[in-house]
Amino acid sequence: MNFKKQQEKFDDVKWFDSIRAGSDRCGSYEFCGECRKSEPYPCARAAHRHANGYIRIAVIRRYT
């Protein structure tokens, strides 16, 4: 999977959707709950995680 090309497509879609809506649409898509804005190609990676059902699991370690 080429995240760079996919991100470019997402950027185009977000741009036109934002113009149409009159506000920034970043964060409004179904996969945005998986977004980590600090990583490269955040939309492409978030969409990939969303499509593949990746979830984050918190692990609590108990020291006895």
Residue, then its C-alpha position, 0 to 999 in steps of 0.5 A: m500500500n502506498f500511503k503517500k498516494q492515498q494521502e494525496k487523494f484524501d487531501d484533495v477530497k478534504w479540500f473540496d469537501s471543506i470548500r463545499a461545507g465552508s469549514d475544515r472537514c478534517g476530523s469529520y470522516e468515519f476513519c478519523g477516530e483512528c487518526r494520529k496526526s503526528e505520524p506521516y500520512p495520517c489520513a491514509r494510515a487512519a483509513h488503513r487502521h479503520a478498514n482493518g479493524y485495528i484497535r488500541i488496547a491498554v495494558i495495565r501492569r500490576y506489580t506485586 
